[in-house]
Amino acid sequence: MSNNTDKFVVTVGEEIMIRINSNPTTGYRWQPQYDDNILDLNSHDFVPVSEMIGSSGVERFRFKARKAGKTSVKMIYKRPWDNIPQDKREFSVTVT
């Protein structure tokens, strides 16, 4: 399931995918914070919008539901060496 919303409802064993605009050539990356008792991060990749060097694109995060519960995935957009995030997003996840 992909995100067109900030809320997901899935069953145990299903995956969700969070897609979020990004430009890692600037040093900024999305860093997920989530409850690993309920979700597993299965994969993370970046898909550029063009083949030009330095182009922006979309970071994709695939999570698999481990067990039932309610949680959230907080996405923090920051450079690894900075303490102040450039952006934040939060996605609600209900696993049944």
C-alpha positions in Angstrom: 0.0 0.0 0.0 1.4 3.4 -0.9 0.7 6.7 0.7 -1.7 9.3 -0.7 -2.6 10.1 2.8 -1.1 10.3 6.3 -3.1 7.3 7.6 -2.6 3.6 6.9 -4.7 0.7 8.0 -3.2 -2.7 7.3 -3.2 -6.3 8.6 -0.3 -8.2 10.1 2.1 -9.2 7.3 1.1 -6.4 4.9 3.4 -3.7 3.7 3.1 0.0 3.6 5.2 2.4 1.5 5.9 6.0 2.4 7.0 8.1 -0.6 8.3 11.5 0.2 10.0 14.1 -2.0 13.7 14.5 -1.3 17.0 15.8 -2.7 19.9 13.9 -1.0 22.5 15.8 -3.0 21.9 18.7 -0.6 22.9 16.5 2.3 19.3 16.2 3.5 17.7 12.8 3.9 14.5 11.6 5.5 15.2 9.7 8.7 12.3 7.5 10.0 11.4 7.1 13.7 9.0 4.2 14.3 8.1 1.4 16.8 10.1 -1.6 15.7 7.8 -3.8 17.8 5.0 -3.1 15.4 6.8 -2.3 12.1 9.9 -3.6 10.3 11.7 -1.3 7.8 12.1 -3.7 4.8 13.7 -1.3 2.4 14.7 2.3 1.6 15.7 3.7 -1.7 15.8 6.9 -3.7 14.3 7.4 -7.2 15.5 10.5 -9.1 13.0 12.4 -11.3 15.6 12.7 -14.0 19.1 11.3 -14.9 20.7 14.7 -14.4 23.3 14.8 -11.6 21.9 16.5 -8.5 18.3 16.0 -9.4 15.6 15.7 -6.8 13.3 12.7 -6.5 11.4 10.5 -4.1 12.7 8.5 -1.1 10.7 5.3 -0.6 10.4 3.5 2.7 8.7 0.1 2.8 7.6 -1.1 6.2 6.1 -4.5 7.0 3.4 -4.8 9.8 4.8 -7.2 12.5 1.9 -7.2 15.0 -1.4 -5.5 15.8 -1.4 -2.1 17.3 -1.5 1.6 16.7 1.7 3.6 16.0 3.1 6.3 13.9 6.1 6.8 11.6 7.8 10.2 12.2 9.9 11.3 9.2 12.6 13.8 10.0 14.3 15.7 7.0 17.8 16.7 8.1 21.4 16.4 7.4 23.2 13.8 9.6 25.5 16.4 11.2 22.7 18.9 12.0 20.4 18.8 15.0 17.7 21.1 13.6 15.4 19.4 11.0 14.4 21.1 7.8 11.0 19.4 7.8 8.9 16.8 9.7 6.0 14.6 8.7 4.0 12.0 10.6 2.1 9.0 9.4 -0.5 7.2 11.5 -0.4 3.4 11.2 -3.1 1.0 12.5 -2.3 -2.7 12.2 -5.1 -5.2 12.7 
